[in-house]
Amino acid sequence: MNAQALLTQLYDTPETDILEQINALKAELGERVLILGHHYQREEVFAFADASGDSLKLAQTAARTNAPHIIFCGVHFMAEMADILTADEQCVILPDPAAGCSMADMADDEQIERCWRELSGVISPDECVTPVTYINSTAALKAFCGEHGGIVCTSGNARRILEWSWERREKILFFPDQHLGENTALAMGMTDEDMIVWNPALPLGGNTPAAIEKARLILWKGFCSVHQLFKAEHADTMRRNHPGIRILAHPECSREVCEAADFVGSTEAIIRHVAEAQSGQDFAIATELNLVNRLRLQYPDKPVWFLSPMVCMCSTMFRTDPQHLCASLLAIRDGQPINRISVPRQQKRWARLALERMLNAS
């Protein structure tokens, strides 16, 4: 039975039966399979994760595991990352290959290569610019960084990675998320005069040669489609309606939202912040809906609110459902894995170098 026929059959099966089947398959396959679950996954999938976390934690887990099959319940760039960090004989599977990332799509290898060439007309980027890609990017961009002396970062280690980069060269090209780079640099004491934004649709990114020569941080014009929906006025409304509430924001949010927040941190940092707070403390959180709902259920003594009045859910993360997870497990059991993610060998070599630099620097 091909993958599509199998999925059609599973969608005709009651979900309670699907969940029971996943449990049975996990028990049958045992250590032959490791399921990684990102925090933004829907609860009925997240519950089956053998290891959960944000991108950094899952990257470290992928690098350590010897499991022959790794099912990554996340999005495409995450599964690529796991394939880069694991051995050739290990098989990395993305349950739904259509699970992508809008931010990762905002910078591709052609755009970055063109940016590098344009920079070369003003400065010598291989001598004075460290390329830094947020982990929410393709393997091709990670490989570009590896080949050009650069590195990968996550929202949890961005500050350390920027420090690492400036220790080596005077400038940084940071892509694809403008907000993470900007918010991290501001927290490190940088000013607007130190930064420029590179718009890939414009010559020289919309900048003058003088501005490029002066800048210490070149920020790619990209963003997360989920986190951009949060607004500073949402924080104002929450404070009026819930005196004493603490606003927590992910650094992928805009500068204005982060400046309005009481705490800015990665997904893991937000989770720790809520966990360590005193009972009765209210929180409004600016990050993906599935995580916020999970925290609300996990800490009923600490009222947790979603900062935005609109639903801010990662629709591509939501593509991974119990049916796709079950299909992946059935295919492994039958010796015919489906939806394997495989990064080309040369690209894998350079991307691995960039990721290893990150893991060593973190």
N, C-alpha and C positions, 0 to 999 in steps of 0.2 A: 504494500500500500504506500503510495507516495505521500509526501508531507501534507499537501493540501487536502487529500482525501481523508487522511487521519484527523486533521483538524476539524473537517466538516463533521465527521463522526463524533468527535469529542464535544463539539458545540451542540449536538443533539442529545448529549448525555446530561442528566441532572448534575449541577455543580457539586452537590454533596457527595455524589459518587466519584466525581473527579478528584475531590480532596482526599477521599479514602484511598483512591488508586495511587495518588502521589505518595501518600504515607507508606503504602505497601511497596511501591517501587523503590523508595528511599531505603527501606529496610532490606530489600532484596539486593540492591546494588552496593550497599554499605560503603566502604572506603574507596570504591571505584569512582565515586562521584563526589565532588565538592560543589555545593550551591552557594554562590556569593550573592548577597542582596543589598542593594543600595538603600539608604534611608528613605528615598522618595518613592519606593515601590508601594503598590497597594497592599493593604494588610494581609489579604488572603494569599499573596505570593510571599511577602516578607516573612510570614510565619514559618516558611519552610527553609529559610536560609540557615546554612551551617555556620556562616560568618557574615556579619553585617557591619556596615560602617559607611563613611564617606569615601571619596576617591582615594585619598592617601592611605587610609587603613586597608582598603581592599587591594590597593596596589601592593602593599607590604604582604598581605595574606597570599596573593597570587604568586609573589616571588618566593614564598616559603613552601608552598604546598607541593607534594609529590603525587597528588591524585591524578590518575590518567585522564579523567574527564572533569572539566570545570564548566559548570553552567553559570553564566553571569547574568543575573537578573538586574539589568541596568540598561544602558544604551550602547550604541555601536563603539564609540571611542573607548569605553571602559573595557569591552571585550577585546578590542585591539591591544589595549594596554596589558591585559592578562596574557595574551598570546606573545607579546614582546618579552615579557618577564619570565615565561615558563619555557620548559625544554621542548625541543621539536617533536618528541613523541607524545607530548601531552596535547589533548584536544580541547580547545576552548569553544564553547557554544553560546550563541545569543538566541534565546528562545524565539524572539520575533526579530528577523533581520531588518524590519522597517523601523525599529526603535532607534531613532537618531537623536540629534541634539541641534536645536536651532542656532545656538551660539557657535558650535563647532563649524556649522555651515557658513558662518560669516567671515571665515578666512580660509582660503585654500592655498595649495602649494604654488600655483601660478601667481596669485596675488602677492604672496610673500616674496617670491623670487623677483617679481617686478619691483616691489618696494625696495629690496636690497640693491637692485641695479640702480634705481633712482637715487638712493642714498649715496651710492658710489660716485655719483656725479657731483656730490657736495663734500662728502667726507670719505674716510676709508673705513667702512663698517667692519671689515674683518680684523681691523686693528683696534677700533675704539668702541664697538657696539656689541653687547652681549644680547643675543636673541633669547627671550624667555617666553615660553608658551604655557598658558594655563592648561591644566590636564584635560580640560574640556576642549580638545582639539584632535584632529586626525593624526594617525601615525605618520603621515607624510610631513606634518609640521613638526612633530617631535623629532623626526629624522633630520629635518633642516637644522634644528637647534643642535642636535648632536654633532652634525658635520661642521657647524660654524662656531663651535666652542660654547654653545648655549646649554640651556637647562629647562626642565619642566618645573612647574609649581602647582600647588593646590591652594585652596582658600585657607587651609590650616597652617601652611608653612610659607606663605607668600612673602612675609617680612624677611624671614631668614634667607630666602632665595634671592630677594632683591639685594640684601647685604652681600651675599656671596658674589653676585654679578657685578656690583660696583667695586668690589675688592679687586676685580680682574680687569675691568675696562670702565671708561668714564661715562658711557652711555648705555641705556637699555632700550631695546625694542620689545614692547610687551604686547602680546596678542593671545587670544582674540577678544578678551573682555576688558573694555576700557575701565569699567567701574571698579573691579578688583584691583587693578594696578593703581588707579587714582586714589582710592580709599586707603590702600596700604601705604602709598607714598606720603599722603597727607598725615597719617598717623606716625610716620617716621620723621616728620618735621619739614618735609619739602613744601614748596610753595607753587602757586600757579605759574610763576616765572620759570620754574624748573621743567615744566611739562608742556608738551604739545600733543595734539590729537591727529592721528594719521587717518584720513578718509581715503580708502583704496579706490574710490571712484574719481578722484581728482589728481592731477599732476602734482608730484611731490607731496601727496596726501593733503593738498590744500595749504601747504606751508611755504614760507620763503626760505631760501638758502640760509639767511641769517638766523632765522628761528631754529632751523635744524642744527646749525653749528652751536647755538647757545643751549639747546635742550639737553637735559640729563636723562629724561624719560620720554620716550615716544610711545604714546598709547594708541593702540589700534581701535578704530571706531566699531566696536561690537558690544553685544549685550545678551543677557539671558531674557528670553521672552516671558518667563514667569516672574522673575524678580523686578523687571522694569514696571510691572503693574502696581507696585507699592508706591505711595506718595507720602510726602512729608505731612500733608494735611490729615492723613489717616492717623498719624501719631497724635496730632493735636486733638482730634475727635476722641480718641481713646483716653487721653489724659483728662478731658472734660467729663467723660462719662464714667471713668473709673479712677478716681483720685488715688495716687500712690502706686499705680500700675507701672511696671518696668517694661520698656520697649526693647526688644532684642531684634537685631537685623543681621542678615547675611551680607558679607561685603560685596556680593554681586548686585546688591541694591544700589540705587543712585546715591551720589554724594549727599543730596539733600535729605534722603531718608536716613542715611548713616549718621549725619550730623544731628538729626532729631532723636536718635536712639540713645538709650542708656548703655547699651552694650552692643558691640559689633564683633562677630566671630563666625568661624566655620560651623558647619552642621554639628560636628562633634563638640565644639566649644559651646554652642547653644544648648545642646543636650546636657552637658555637664553643669552649665549655669542654672538650668531649671532644677536638676537633680540635687544640687547643693544648697538651694535656697530654703529659707524657713517656710514651714507650713503656713498657708494663708496668703502668701505673696502672689499677687496677680501678675500675669505676663501677657503681652501682646507681641506676637512673633511675626516677623517679615521673612518668611521663607516658604517652601513648598507645602501645600495643604496636607498631604498624607503624613508628613513628619509632624506637623502641628497637631493633627488629630490624634496621632499616636501618643504624643506627650500629654495631651488632655486626658486620655484614658489611663496612662501610666501614673499620672500624678493628680488624682482627683482632689487632693487637699490643697492644690496650688492652681487656682483658676487660670486656664490658658485660653487666650483669644487669638483669633486670626486677625492680623492687622488690617488687611484690606476688606472692604465690604463686598468685593468681587471674588469669585473663585479663582485662585491662582494655582492651578495644578499643572504639573509637567505632563502634557498629553502624550509625549513619546515614551516616557517612563511607564505610563498607564497602558501602553500596548501589551506589555508582558502580563498575561493573565494566567489563571490556573490551567487553562486548556493548552496554551503554548508550553508551559512548564511540563505538563504531563506528556505532551507529544515528544519533548526533548528526552525525557526519561525513558519512554517506551522505545524510542529509536536507539538509545544507548543499550538498553536491555537486549534488543534484537541485533546488535552488532552493526548497525547502520546509522551512525550519528548524523543528524541533520543540522543545518544552519551553523556549520563550523566557520569560525572567523580565523583567517590565516593572513598574516602580514607578509608581504614579499621579503625575501631573505636580506637583500641589501638595505632596504628600508628598516627592517627589523634591527639590523646591527647598529645603525646610527641612532635610531629611536631608543634602543636599549641603553646606549651610552648616556643619552640625555636623562633618561629616567634613573639610571644608576647614580648619576651626579646628584640628582634630587634626593634620592634615598640616603646617600652618604652625607649630604649637607644638612638634612633635616634633624 
